[in-house]
Structures are given as C-alpha cells and as structure tokens.
C-alpha cells in the first residue's frame, strides 16, 4: 500500500556561517528536489545569534524560496537550543537536522527519513558502524571513539555514535522528549538518545560517509568537559 507523503523539516543550525550558507542551502535544495519525492520538505536555517551576515543571507534565501526555506533567529548560542526552538515550533511529521558544512554525505538522508516512516521514533547517522566511511584526523577519531565507549560504559547503551550531526525524529517523539532535555549545546544529541533509550523509543542507526571539516570551530576540550558533566548528570537521572 502506498503511504501518504510526509512533511519533513530539515533544520540546519548555524553560527557565523555566512561564507558557506548559500552554497550549502543550494546543494541541499537540489538534492531534496530530486531525492525526497513525494514528500513535502522545508529547510529551516536556525541562526544561533550570529554576529556576521548569516541572518541576512538566510533571510534573503527564505525570501527567494518562500516555500522551501525558512529562518529562525535566536538571541543565544547553542546547537541544542536551536534544535529545541525549531523542532518544537514545527508542525512537520518528521523533524531532522544536519550540520551546515554537510560533513555527512547527503546520500544517506532519504534512508534517515524512511526509517521514521517505517515506524522508528529516531534515526541517526553513525560514523562508527562497520559499513561507515570517514575521513578525519587521528585526534578526532580517537576522541570520538573514546567518548562513545564512555557512554557505553556508563549507560550500557547500544548506540555506537551519539554525536554525529545527522538525525531524524518523529514529531510525536520530539514533542515528548525534547522538553525533557536540559542541555542547550553539544550534549543535546547524547541526552536525547539516552532519554529515548531509557523510555523505550525505537532508535535506528545507519552507516554514513563522513568527512571532517577543516574549518570546524568546535572547541574540543570545552565540549569534552560538557559531555562528561552531562554523562554524570544523566547517570543518576531516572
């Protein structure tokens, strides 16, 4: 039986990304037009209090493609904060997000969405599955594997890669889980998955192709400290 087309929101959190935003949105628009049929989709640029021309570029793109691009502006930084705002404010059936640098190959996106249609509550890209292919520095590889091992040791989770910026969630699951998430920054992803797993939500991981962005401005040390604090807090949370 043919399933009815779904409404899909793709949120792209951004902070000071004016230099690549238009190129990324153009690439994603072209891909979704060809590969996400027959579903209705919308790209939502979630501007995280940028201080460059990111919001102006996003606003221009939204005016140019009013049915395909929207923009949300936040006065405070934080990827988790951006996703909370965009997801909870959406009426789409399926909510997704990816990083603006498009580090994860878009070829996996239709599968990410399809698993939600098939009945999973959350689907996530994993860089650590056997079939995944990654291109990143040894330092980032070691940090990622150690972090995900730490999650397994402290929370006994089956998730292989909590932090890949490539996820989808049903609207029903988002409405139930996102208000419970305390973190507004990088630990948001891990907290979402741990809460979902504890509450019996169905999670599906898929292999992806992923390349490290040499322009990444993630503060690895600060993020690692935030993640460890978050894991300790979650360890004793019901």
N, C-alpha and C positions, 0 to 999 in steps of 0.2 A: 504494500500500500504506500502511495506517495505521501510523504509527510509534508505538512504545510510549511512554507518558507518562514524562517525565523527572522527576528530583528536582532541585529548584532551591533554592539558598540565596541569599538576598538579605542581604548584610551592610551594616549602617549604622554606620559609626564615629562615636562621639560623645565630646565633651569638654565638660562643663558645659552640657548641653542639657536640663536638667530642665524648663525653661519651655516647650519645644515638642515634647518627645519623644512624649508620649502622643498629641497631635494628629497628629503625623506618622505614627506607627505605625497609628493608627486609619484614616487616609487610605490608607496603603499596603495594609493588610489588606483593606479594602473593595475596592480596585482589583484586587488579586491574586485575590480570591474570584471576581470577575466576569470577569476578562480573561485569566487564566493557565490556564484549563481546557484539557486534562485533567491538566495537570502537578501534581505534589505540590510544595509550596513551604514554605519556612520563613524567617522574618525573624530575623536574628541581630543583636542590638544589641551592638556591640563597644565597651565602655566604656573609654576611654583615660585611666584614672587621674583621673576627675572628682573634684572636691572639693566639688561641690554635691550635690543629691539625685538625680542622674542614675541611679546604680546602683539606688537604691531604687525609682525609677519603673520602670526596666527590669525589675527583679526582680518587681514587682507585675504588670506586663503579662505576663511569662512564666508566672506562676502562674495568671493569669486565662485565658490562651490557651496551654496547655501544648503543644498540637500545632502551633502556628503561630508562636510567638515563643520565642526562646531568648536568653540573655545570656551574654557572655564578658567577664570583667573583667581588665584589665591594670594592672599597678602602674606602668608607664611610659607617657608620652605618645608619640604618633606615629601618623599615619594608616597609613603603611606597616607599622608594627609590628602594628597592629590587623588589617590585612588578611592579613598573613602568618599570624598566630595563627588567625584564623577560617577562612581558606581551607585551610590545611594540616591543620587539625583536622577538616575536613568530609569526609563520605562522599557528598555530593551529586554528581550527574552534571555539573551546571552551577553555577558559582560567579559571583556578581555582587556589585556594590556600588553604592550611590548615597549622596549627601550627605543628611544629616538635614533640611536646610532644603527639600528637594525642589525645588531650583532648576531641575532638568531636568524637563520635563513627563513625567509617567508614561505618557502615550500611546505613547511610543517604547519602553517596556520590553518588551512582547511581541515586538517585532521584534528587539530586542537578544538575547533568549533564542533566538529562532527561528534566527538565523544560526549559533549554535553547534550546534543540532540539524541544520542543513543542512550542516555539515562545516567551518565556520570554527573556528579554535582560539581566537580572541579577537574580540570585537566591542565597539566603543566608540562613544559618542556624540561628535559633533563640533559645536561651535558655529560653525565656520568654513567649513562646506560651503555652497554657493550656496543650497540649499533650507532651511538652518537659519534660525531666527529668534531673535534675542537682544535682551534689554533690560538694558543695563548702562551704567555711566558711561564717558565717553570715555577716562578714565585707564585703567580696567581693560581696555577694548577694545584700546588701543594696546599695553599691556604684554603682553597675550595674543598679539597678532599678532606683536610683535617676538620674543617668546620662541619661538614656533613657527617663525618664519623662521630664528632662530638654530639651532634643531635641524636644519632642512633644510640650512643652510649648512655645519654642522659634521659632520653624519652622513648627508647625502644621503638622508634618509628620505622616504617618500611620505605619511607621516601628517600630517594637517592640524591636529589638535588633540590634543596628548598629555595635557593636564591636566584635561579635563572629568571630573567625578566621576560617571561613569555608564558602567560597564564590565561585561563578562561574559567568562568564560574557561572552557574545558573543564577538568574535573578533571585529565585527563592532562597538559594543558599547564601547569596550575598546579603540579602535583607536580614537573614538570621544571624550570620556570623560576623559581618563587618562591624556592626555596632559594639561587639564584644572586644574588639581589638584595641589594646591600649597604645601600642606603638604607632607613631606617625611618620617614621622614617624607614630605614632599610630593613629593620627586623619585621616589618609588617608582613612580608611574604611568609617567613617562618612561623610567625604567630598564627596567621590564617590557616596554614596547613596543620599545625599541631592542634588547634581548636577543632578543625574539621575532622581530623582523625579521631580525636577523643570522643567526639559526638557521633561517630559512625557514618559520616558522609563518605560517599564513594569518590575516590580520587584515582585518576588515570595519568600515568607518566608516559611521555612519548620521547623517542630519541630525536635529537636535533643536530643540525650543523651550526657551529657557533665559532665566531672569530672575535678575538679581543680587539677592542677599540683603542688604538694608541693614544687617543685624545681623552681617554676616560679620566674624570676628575674625582673619582671616588677616593676618599681618604681611608685607606685600607686599615690602618691602625685604629682610627676612631670607630669605624664600622665594626671591627672585630670586638672592641670593648663593648659597644652597644649590643652586639649579638650575644656575647657571653652573659651580660646582665639580663638580657631578655630570656635566655635559656634557663637561668637560675630562677627568675620570676615564674616562668611557665612550669618549672619542675614541680612546684608546690601549689599550682592552680588547679582546681577541680575541673 
